[in-house]
Amino acid sequence: MVLTPGTRLGVYDITVPIGEGGMGQVWRAIDTTLGRQVAIKILPDAFASDPERLA
């Protein structure tokens, strides 16, 4: 999944990237329901489709 600032994931508005590493990307977002900042981790596609990694 490719994110850019302004993307919306459910109730989360993606704002800026925080970091990136072997386990994926971390983005700052705003939870529009609670009105607070959160961190969202996006897993690489290979991880997201591997049941063992998801467990």
Secondary structure, 3 states (H helix, E strand, C coil): CCCCCCCEECCEEEEEEEEEECCEEEEEEEECCCCEEEEEEECCHHHHCCHHHHC
